């Protein structure tokens, strides 16, 4: 991926980073997908010290979202 996944200031995103969904679990799934897209975009930009810090931070957030989703999963 060589283009940013999105910009919350773009009018086509309604000034939001993600689609909030109808209910919280849907919004969380959208957030998780956006974080994964940001990780892929960050990977494509190279491996400078700054990029690696961003990469670590994005992975931290992704793991936290995954933990929340698994703790509160319903069948």
matplotlib code that plots the C-alpha trace (Angstrom):
import matplotlib.pyplot as plt

x = [0.0, 1.6, -1.3, -2.6, -5.7, -7.6, -7.7, -10.2, -10.3, -11.5, -15.2, -15.8, -14.9, -17.4, -14.5, -14.1, -11.2, -13.5, -17.2, -18.6, -21.0, -24.5, -23.3, -20.0, -18.8, -19.1, -17.2, -14.5, -14.2, -13.8, -11.2, -9.3, -9.3, -8.1, -5.2, -4.2, -4.3, -2.1, 0.4, 0.6, 1.0, 3.7, 5.5, 5.5, 7.3, 10.5, 12.4, 13.7, 13.8, 10.7, 8.8, 9.8, 8.5, 5.2, 5.1, 5.6, 2.9, 0.4, 1.1, 0.5, -2.9, -3.8, -3.0, -5.0, -8.0, -7.7, -7.5, -10.7, -12.5, -11.5, -12.4, -15.9, -16.6, -20.0, -21.0]
y = [0.0, 3.3, 5.7, 6.6, 4.7, 7.9, 11.3, 12.2, 15.7, 14.5, 15.3, 11.8, 10.5, 12.9, 14.3, 10.9, 8.4, 5.4, 4.6, 4.4, 1.7, 1.2, -0.4, -0.4, -3.8, -2.8, 0.5, -1.5, -3.8, -0.8, 0.7, -2.6, -2.7, 1.0, 0.3, -2.7, -0.5, 2.1, -0.7, -1.8, 1.8, 2.4, -0.8, 0.5, 3.7, 2.2, 1.5, 4.7, 5.1, 7.2, 4.6, 1.8, 3.8, 4.4, 0.7, -0.4, 2.0, 0.8, -2.8, -2.0, -0.5, -3.4, -5.9, -3.9, -3.8, -7.6, -8.3, -6.2, -8.0, -11.5, -10.7, -9.5, -11.9, -13.5, -16.6]
z = [0.0, -1.1, -0.4, 3.1, 4.1, 4.7, 6.2, 8.9, 7.5, 4.1, 3.5, 2.1, 5.6, 7.2, 9.4, 11.0, 11.1, 10.7, 10.2, 13.7, 12.8, 14.2, 17.4, 19.3, 18.1, 14.5, 15.1, 16.9, 13.9, 11.6, 13.9, 13.9, 10.1, 9.9, 12.3, 10.1, 7.0, 8.8, 9.7, 6.1, 4.9, 7.5, 6.4, 2.8, 3.7, 5.0, 8.2, 9.7, 13.5, 13.4, 11.2, 13.5, 16.5, 14.7, 13.7, 17.4, 18.5, 15.9, 16.8, 20.5, 19.7, 17.4, 20.1, 22.6, 20.3, 19.6, 23.4, 24.0, 21.2, 22.4, 26.0, 25.0, 22.2, 22.1, 20.2]

ax = plt.figure().add_subplot(projection="3d")
ax.plot(x, y, z, "-o")
ax.set_aspect("equal")
plt.show()
